[in-house]
């Protein structure tokens, strides 16, 4: 199976791990770090996979990744209990229901669910 797995830059692997694992319910698929703050961290939640890289020299910062989910409102309810989203879900002109949030390093997670 072919797929793309976004690599997001982070400033602190430990803070990012807490956000994604404790806050958003991802599980760690791999971790390589000598000090807990730098290195690589693989994450998965269902069919969503991400890799976090600290430091991610030579690449753009403040990345944005879209996460396609089956119910944006359900994810919003779950995640807003533990982290602060940028805005509540809204209906988009193009037929989706979306919300977004920032991770501790300023990366945007743009959550896209089907419209109603």
LOTORKE-21057 format. One record per residue: residue in three letters; z, x, y of N, C-alpha, C in turn. Coordinates in nm, 3 decimals. Last residue first. Layout:
# LOTORKE-21057
R	rest	n.c3	n.c1	n.c2	ca.c3	ca.c1	ca.c2	c.c3	c.c1	c.c2
R	ALA	Z	X	Y	Z	X	Y	Z	X	Y .
...
END
This chain:
# LOTORKE-21057
R	rest	n.c3	n.c1	n.c2	ca.c3	ca.c1	ca.c2	c.c3	c.c1	c.c2
R	UNK	0.665	-2.278	1.791	0.700	-2.407	1.732	0.607	-2.513	1.781 .
R	UNK	0.547	-1.952	1.696	0.581	-2.057	1.793	0.611	-2.187	1.721 .
R	UNK	0.687	-1.691	1.493	0.590	-1.796	1.515	0.640	-1.895	1.619 .
R	UNK	0.818	-1.401	1.669	0.820	-1.500	1.562	0.714	-1.605	1.590 .
R	UNK	0.884	-1.079	1.759	0.782	-1.183	1.765	0.794	-1.274	1.644 .
R	UNK	1.060	-0.859	1.963	1.067	-0.942	1.842	0.973	-1.062	1.859 .
R	UNK	1.051	-0.547	2.059	0.989	-0.673	2.100	0.976	-0.758	1.974 .
R	UNK	1.257	-0.310	2.157	1.225	-0.381	2.034	1.178	-0.519	2.078 .
R	UNK	1.219	-0.020	2.350	1.215	-0.165	2.347	1.180	-0.214	2.207 .
R	UNK	1.440	0.251	2.405	1.322	0.200	2.335	1.331	0.047	2.329 .
R	UNK	1.671	0.360	2.513	1.575	0.297	2.602	1.447	0.250	2.537 .
R	UNK	1.860	0.447	2.336	1.776	0.549	2.399	1.669	0.490	2.489 .
R	UNK	1.987	0.221	2.228	2.064	0.310	2.314	1.981	0.419	2.384 .
R	UNK	1.724	-0.032	2.265	1.817	0.046	2.185	1.889	0.146	2.277 .
R	UNK	1.683	-0.353	2.412	1.671	-0.208	2.423	1.769	-0.142	2.328 .
R	UNK	1.493	-0.646	2.322	1.618	-0.576	2.348	1.589	-0.427	2.356 .
R	UNK	1.333	-0.968	2.348	1.335	-0.823	2.335	1.472	-0.768	2.369 .
R	UNK	1.158	-1.243	2.195	1.266	-1.190	2.278	1.261	-1.039	2.262 .
R	UNK	0.928	-1.519	2.139	0.965	-1.378	2.148	1.096	-1.358	2.222 .
R	UNK	0.693	-1.702	1.970	0.827	-1.712	2.028	0.884	-1.571	2.024 .
R	UNK	0.340	-1.756	2.041	0.453	-1.696	1.968	0.584	-1.729	2.038 .
R	UNK	0.121	-1.848	2.192	0.162	-1.919	2.071	0.278	-1.861	1.992 .
R	UNK	0.050	-1.743	2.433	-0.038	-1.712	2.321	0.015	-1.762	2.188 .
R	UNK	0.257	-1.801	2.603	0.131	-1.875	2.619	0.040	-1.857	2.499 .
R	UNK	0.568	-1.810	2.425	0.462	-1.737	2.493	0.336	-1.823	2.501 .
R	UNK	0.894	-1.923	2.457	0.761	-1.954	2.405	0.658	-1.881	2.489 .
R	UNK	1.171	-1.700	2.413	1.089	-1.789	2.495	0.957	-1.812	2.423 .
R	UNK	1.510	-1.592	2.361	1.377	-1.625	2.312	1.303	-1.720	2.406 .
R	UNK	1.669	-1.412	2.639	1.668	-1.503	2.524	1.525	-1.533	2.479 .
R	UNK	1.662	-1.056	2.706	1.638	-1.195	2.744	1.641	-1.283	2.620 .
R	UNK	1.769	-0.824	2.605	1.724	-0.826	2.744	1.705	-0.968	2.794 .
R	UNK	2.074	-0.854	2.406	1.929	-0.861	2.425	1.894	-0.858	2.575 .
R	UNK	2.335	-0.664	2.307	2.293	-0.745	2.421	2.141	-0.742	2.435 .
R	UNK	2.481	-0.711	1.978	2.417	-0.628	2.081	2.369	-0.721	2.192 .
R	UNK	2.609	-0.911	1.830	2.654	-0.772	1.817	2.597	-0.678	1.923 .
R	UNK	2.500	-1.155	1.874	2.644	-1.154	1.847	2.699	-1.011	1.846 .
R	UNK	2.233	-1.108	1.884	2.303	-1.121	2.014	2.454	-1.130	1.996 .
R	UNK	2.157	-1.110	1.611	2.168	-0.983	1.683	2.244	-0.995	1.814 .
R	UNK	2.168	-1.388	1.538	2.238	-1.284	1.463	2.263	-1.160	1.549 .
R	UNK	2.006	-1.512	1.735	2.145	-1.556	1.712	2.226	-1.447	1.642 .
R	UNK	1.765	-1.369	1.697	1.835	-1.366	1.825	1.982	-1.405	1.807 .
R	UNK	1.695	-1.443	1.437	1.726	-1.302	1.466	1.803	-1.292	1.597 .
R	UNK	1.652	-1.716	1.487	1.754	-1.675	1.391	1.793	-1.529	1.414 .
R	UNK	1.438	-1.706	1.669	1.566	-1.763	1.710	1.680	-1.722	1.616 .
R	UNK	1.227	-1.600	1.518	1.283	-1.522	1.630	1.420	-1.575	1.672 .
R	UNK	1.148	-1.595	1.202	1.219	-1.688	1.291	1.288	-1.608	1.401 .
R	UNK	1.007	-1.394	1.073	0.976	-1.533	1.037	1.040	-1.634	1.133 .
R	UNK	0.874	-1.125	1.277	0.977	-1.189	1.194	0.940	-1.334	1.167 .
R	UNK	0.758	-0.820	1.377	0.715	-0.956	1.342	0.815	-1.012	1.241 .
R	UNK	0.836	-0.619	1.633	0.886	-0.655	1.500	0.847	-0.799	1.472 .
R	UNK	0.688	-0.363	1.820	0.702	-0.507	1.796	0.743	-0.528	1.651 .
R	UNK	0.821	-0.106	2.019	0.770	-0.145	1.887	0.789	-0.296	1.874 .
R	UNK	0.795	0.138	2.263	0.808	-0.004	2.236	0.748	-0.032	2.099 .
R	UNK	0.970	0.426	2.399	0.868	0.360	2.317	0.895	0.211	2.308 .
R	UNK	1.076	0.636	2.567	1.084	0.494	2.598	0.972	0.416	2.529 .
R	UNK	0.838	0.912	2.560	0.972	0.854	2.552	0.965	0.706	2.586 .
R	UNK	0.591	1.095	2.374	0.634	1.003	2.478	0.774	0.952	2.454 .
R	UNK	0.656	1.431	2.255	0.603	1.296	2.240	0.653	1.211	2.356 .
R	UNK	0.786	1.672	2.274	0.640	1.671	2.276	0.577	1.535	2.259 .
R	UNK	1.074	1.609	2.069	1.004	1.686	2.172	0.853	1.670	2.159 .
R	UNK	1.297	1.433	1.992	1.156	1.411	1.961	1.074	1.478	2.071 .
R	UNK	1.597	1.565	1.845	1.516	1.526	1.962	1.371	1.511	1.920 .
R	UNK	1.553	1.271	1.664	1.629	1.331	1.774	1.642	1.481	1.753 .
R	UNK	1.405	0.980	1.553	1.389	1.125	1.562	1.463	1.176	1.685 .
R	UNK	1.387	0.718	1.317	1.441	0.766	1.444	1.441	0.918	1.441 .
R	UNK	1.163	0.490	1.176	1.221	0.623	1.167	1.269	0.660	1.307 .
R	UNK	1.157	0.168	1.017	1.155	0.252	1.137	1.206	0.390	1.101 .
R	UNK	1.033	-0.127	0.869	1.077	0.011	0.853	1.060	0.085	0.984 .
R	UNK	1.061	-0.448	0.740	1.055	-0.369	0.864	1.110	-0.230	0.836 .
R	UNK	1.106	-0.606	0.524	0.979	-0.532	0.526	0.962	-0.449	0.652 .
R	UNK	1.447	-0.562	0.527	1.338	-0.640	0.468	1.212	-0.555	0.464 .
R	UNK	1.490	-0.293	0.707	1.549	-0.427	0.698	1.437	-0.517	0.649 .
R	UNK	1.552	0.054	0.723	1.475	-0.058	0.669	1.559	-0.184	0.675 .
R	UNK	1.514	0.392	0.845	1.582	0.263	0.844	1.491	0.155	0.785 .
R	UNK	1.580	0.738	0.857	1.492	0.631	0.812	1.570	0.503	0.798 .
R	UNK	1.624	0.988	1.087	1.693	0.878	1.021	1.591	0.772	0.986 .
R	UNK	1.655	1.336	1.163	1.572	1.219	1.134	1.653	1.115	1.058 .
R	UNK	1.830	1.510	1.427	1.765	1.502	1.297	1.677	1.380	1.285 .
R	UNK	2.159	1.501	1.572	2.017	1.537	1.578	1.960	1.528	1.437 .
R	UNK	2.413	1.415	1.503	2.358	1.372	1.633	2.210	1.405	1.649 .
R	UNK	2.493	1.525	1.265	2.512	1.382	1.285	2.453	1.328	1.414 .
R	UNK	2.430	1.789	1.210	2.546	1.763	1.296	2.574	1.615	1.321 .
R	UNK	2.212	1.799	1.046	2.316	1.901	1.025	2.444	1.866	1.101 .
R	UNK	2.036	1.549	0.884	2.102	1.590	1.006	2.211	1.691	0.972 .
R	UNK	1.850	1.307	0.755	1.859	1.452	0.752	1.914	1.497	0.886 .
R	UNK	1.836	1.023	0.560	1.897	1.085	0.678	1.898	1.235	0.657 .
R	UNK	1.688	0.716	0.450	1.706	0.860	0.440	1.768	0.911	0.569 .
R	UNK	1.755	0.451	0.479	1.674	0.488	0.363	1.674	0.639	0.343 .
R	UNK	2.010	0.242	0.588	1.958	0.378	0.594	1.880	0.406	0.465 .
R	UNK	1.941	-0.090	0.695	2.005	0.003	0.603	1.937	0.138	0.614 .
R	UNK	2.016	-0.306	0.977	1.925	-0.220	0.900	2.006	-0.138	0.800 .
R	UNK	2.175	-0.467	1.144	2.173	-0.491	0.999	2.068	-0.414	0.920 .
R	UNK	2.221	-0.429	1.413	2.103	-0.506	1.374	2.088	-0.526	1.224 .
R	UNK	2.475	-0.295	1.435	2.436	-0.402	1.526	2.324	-0.490	1.475 .
R	UNK	2.492	-0.108	1.225	2.603	-0.199	1.251	2.562	-0.319	1.335 .
R	UNK	2.221	0.001	1.237	2.288	-0.036	1.112	2.397	-0.140	1.137 .
R	UNK	2.147	0.036	1.511	2.055	-0.025	1.415	2.125	-0.073	1.288 .
R	UNK	2.385	0.143	1.630	2.313	0.029	1.688	2.229	-0.041	1.582 .
R	UNK	2.449	0.363	1.466	2.545	0.254	1.484	2.476	0.128	1.535 .
R	UNK	2.215	0.517	1.507	2.250	0.468	1.373	2.348	0.351	1.382 .
R	UNK	2.240	0.578	1.778	2.128	0.498	1.732	2.157	0.438	1.594 .
R	UNK	2.468	0.741	1.771	2.470	0.616	1.849	2.358	0.523	1.804 .
R	UNK	2.368	0.950	1.606	2.486	0.873	1.566	2.493	0.740	1.640 .
R	UNK	2.151	1.054	1.750	2.127	0.991	1.621	2.247	0.905	1.578 .
R	UNK	2.062	1.039	2.067	2.184	1.061	1.990	2.170	0.984	1.859 .
R	UNK	1.820	0.982	2.174	1.897	1.088	2.237	2.018	1.128	2.155 .
R	UNK	1.512	0.923	2.000	1.649	0.887	2.033	1.719	1.008	2.093 .
R	UNK	1.189	0.781	1.946	1.274	0.889	1.994	1.414	0.838	2.022 .
R	UNK	1.064	0.635	1.648	1.119	0.616	1.782	1.203	0.735	1.822 .
R	UNK	0.788	0.575	1.467	0.890	0.678	1.486	0.936	0.666	1.630 .
R	UNK	0.674	0.304	1.264	0.697	0.364	1.394	0.807	0.470	1.390 .
R	UNK	0.463	0.307	1.005	0.607	0.308	1.028	0.631	0.378	1.162 .
R	UNK	0.204	0.118	0.864	0.246	0.207	0.972	0.397	0.195	0.989 .
R	UNK	0.063	0.124	0.535	0.139	0.060	0.641	0.171	0.164	0.747 .
R	UNK	-0.085	0.058	0.219	-0.088	0.130	0.345	-0.008	0.052	0.448 .
R	UNK	0.000	0.085	-0.117	0.000	0.000	0.000	0.000	0.090	0.124 .
END
